[in-house]
Amino acid sequence: METKILYTGKTHTTGGREGASQSSDDQLNIKLSSPGSSRPGTNPEQLFAAGWSACFIGAMGIAASKLNIKLPADTAVDAEVDLAVTDGAYSLQARLNISLPGLDTETARKLADEAHQTCPYSKATRGNINVEINIL
């Protein structure tokens, strides 16, 4: 089976958590700071949460079209990505809190479950970190 690359995101980062990151197309140009610091900038956990939640909404849209359901215009995913430490070892865990106004809980759960199977971020984290999918 041949893999077709649809897009490659490219960034240049210096200084780690206290540095800066810029995309090759200059659409992203941000300062970085450690979580909880008073320095200006975002952190990798926020960036990961933003990317995952955007991708997850796209995956729910695909699932909705397969089920002949209209995804609500005000669909939202509030992603929470925790940076944790246990016995000196760092890890991540996450919660995706999904709002699908106007859809019943069973339908919302079907869309979320299907999206969690197909979203590339969900696939990348499956079996590697604890993830909760919550329907609001």
C-alpha positions in Angstrom: 0.0 0.0 0.0 1.4 3.3 -1.0 1.5 6.3 1.4 0.6 9.7 -0.1 1.9 12.6 1.9 -0.8 15.3 2.0 1.1 17.9 3.9 4.3 18.4 5.9 4.3 21.0 8.7 7.8 22.4 9.2 9.0 24.4 12.1 12.3 25.7 13.4 12.6 25.9 17.2 15.4 27.3 19.3 15.8 27.6 23.0 13.4 24.7 24.0 10.6 25.6 26.4 12.1 29.1 26.9 12.7 29.8 23.2 10.8 30.4 20.0 9.3 28.5 17.1 8.6 29.6 13.6 7.0 27.7 10.7 8.6 27.6 7.3 5.7 29.6 5.8 5.8 32.2 8.6 2.2 31.6 9.5 3.3 30.5 13.0 5.9 32.6 14.8 5.6 32.3 18.6 7.5 32.7 21.8 7.7 29.6 24.0 7.6 29.5 27.8 7.4 26.8 30.4 3.9 26.0 31.9 3.3 28.3 34.9 6.0 30.7 34.1 5.4 34.4 34.0 7.3 34.7 30.7 5.3 35.6 27.6 4.6 32.7 25.2 2.8 29.4 24.9 4.0 26.0 25.7 4.2 22.6 23.9 1.2 21.2 25.8 -1.1 24.1 24.7 0.1 23.7 21.1 -0.5 20.0 21.2 -4.0 20.5 22.7 -4.8 23.1 20.0 -3.7 20.8 17.2 -5.4 17.7 18.5 -8.7 19.5 19.1 -8.8 21.0 15.6 -7.9 17.6 14.1 -10.6 15.9 16.2 -13.3 18.3 15.0 -12.3 17.5 11.4 -12.5 13.7 12.2 -15.9 14.2 13.7 -17.0 16.0 10.5 -15.9 13.0 8.4 -17.8 10.6 10.8 -20.9 12.8 10.7 -20.9 12.8 6.9 -20.6 9.0 6.9 -23.6 8.7 9.2 -25.6 11.4 7.2 -25.6 13.7 10.3 -25.0 17.4 10.1 -22.2 18.4 12.5 -23.5 21.4 14.6 -22.0 24.7 13.5 -21.0 25.4 17.1 -19.2 22.1 17.7 -16.3 22.5 20.1 -13.6 20.5 21.7 -11.9 21.7 24.9 -8.7 19.8 25.0 -6.7 19.5 28.2 -3.2 18.1 28.0 -1.4 17.5 31.3 2.3 17.4 31.7 2.9 14.9 34.6 5.8 13.5 36.5 6.0 10.2 38.3 9.2 9.2 40.0 11.1 11.7 38.0 9.7 10.5 34.6 7.7 13.0 32.6 4.6 12.0 30.7 1.4 13.4 29.1 -2.3 12.6 29.7 -5.3 14.2 28.1 -9.0 14.9 28.2 -11.1 15.8 25.1 -14.3 17.5 26.3 -16.6 17.5 23.4 -19.6 19.8 22.9 -22.1 18.9 20.1 -25.1 21.1 20.8 -28.4 19.8 19.5 -27.2 16.2 19.2 -28.4 13.5 21.6 -25.8 11.9 23.8 -25.8 8.5 22.0 -25.2 10.2 18.6 -22.6 12.5 20.0 -20.8 9.4 21.6 -20.9 7.6 18.2 -19.3 10.6 16.4 -16.7 11.0 19.1 -15.8 7.3 19.2 -15.5 7.2 15.4 -13.4 10.4 15.4 -11.1 8.9 18.1 -10.5 5.9 15.8 -9.6 8.0 12.8 -8.1 11.3 14.1 -4.3 11.1 13.4 -3.5 12.7 16.8 -5.7 10.0 18.5 -3.9 7.3 16.6 -0.5 8.7 17.5 -1.3 8.7 21.2 -3.3 5.4 21.4 -1.7 3.1 23.9 0.9 5.7 24.8 -0.9 8.1 27.1 -4.1 8.1 29.1 -6.9 9.8 27.2 -10.5 10.5 28.3 -13.2 11.4 25.8 -16.0 13.3 27.5 -19.3 14.3 26.0 -20.5 17.6 27.5 
